[in-house]
Amino acid sequence: MSKPELEFFPASNVGWTRCEGLVDGLTERILARDEQNNVATRMLTFAPGTDTTANGVVVHDFWEEVYILEGSIIDLPLNQEFTAGMYACRPPGMKHGPWKSPKGCVTFEVRYRVKTEKP
């Protein structure tokens, strides 16, 4: 299975839900999901003041592309702020975070897996 075929629809038709983990202030709007491969396309919101230190450094086994729509996040280990209009492409295994968002942030994320061919 893969993500479903969807024609244009208002993203606002999909509700926000609290993200798993130890951190309050993170909510997601899942726009499309591939249950079999455990990947999704989503919007992620950091409420003002959110600090993801309790979740630690994040590493996952899928590709993740992130575009910041609004606000900003601060990568705590890098001590660098990333703002609206910035983009990241993270391969499987790339360490990132934890983050802090003093004023809040909204991102758009596409997560996927790439099948490798065996020789």
C-alpha positions, 0 to 999 in steps of 0.5 A: 500500500502507499499513500492514498490518491487525494484530489485537492481539498482544504487542509483545514478539513483535517483536525490537529492532534497531539503528537506522541512523545513527552512534549506538550505543544506539538500537534500534527495534521496528517494529510496522507498516511501510508500505514504499511510503511509508517510514513505520512505527509503532515503539517506540524505545529510548535506552540509558542514556548515549545521545547522538545528537549524531553524527546531528545535527538530524533533519528528515524529510518525514513526520508523526511523533507521539511518546509517551514511555513510560519514562525521559526525553530531553534536547533538546540545542539547547533544553536541555530534558528531556522525561519519561514521559507527554509527547507531541509531534506533528511536522509534515514539516520540523520540526527536532528533536534531537539528544538525550541520555538519561542514564538511558535512554528508551522512546518509542512513535512513529507516522509517516505521510504525509498526501496533499494534494489538488490543486485 
